[in-house]
Amino acid sequence: MSQRVLYCHCAFARVVPEAVKQEVLSGLAASNLEFEAVPDMCEMSARRDPRLAAWVDSGDTLQIAACYPRAIKWLFSAAGVVLPEDRVQILNMRELPASDIVTSILEAKS
């Protein structure tokens, strides 16, 4: 089982501090890790974007840098996708320092 890193830029909601988003994105880019950045998971959920199901169906362990874990779980659920609790880690950019998020992702990859 491999690990997939997802980064949500929360483009349409100003709930995550811009500095945190930029630092996490910069840290991921500088790490040379493979990751997928999406503009806004809320929009993806509203459109029932098939990538949400594809990420879960891949069997990969998911690390999601976004907002509150409960919100991400509800977004997937609203799109008809159940996040497997045993293979997902949601890193809350609203509460955690950017350095902690990047470190957590890097440590899980090693």
HELIX and SHEET records of a PDB file:
HELIX    1   1 GLU A   18  SER A   31  1                                  14    
HELIX    2   2 MET A   41  ALA A   46  1                                   6    
HELIX    3   3 PRO A   50  ASP A   57  1                                   8    
HELIX    4   4 PRO A   69  ALA A   78  1                                  10    
HELIX    5   5 GLU A   85  ARG A   87  5                                   3    
HELIX    6   6 ALA A   98  LYS A  109  1                                  12    
SHEET    1   A 4 GLU A  36  VAL A  38  0                                        
SHEET    2   A 4 GLN A   3  CYS A   8  1                                        
SHEET    3   A 4 THR A  61  ALA A  66  1                                        
SHEET    4   A 4 VAL A  88  ASN A  92  1                                        
END                                                                             
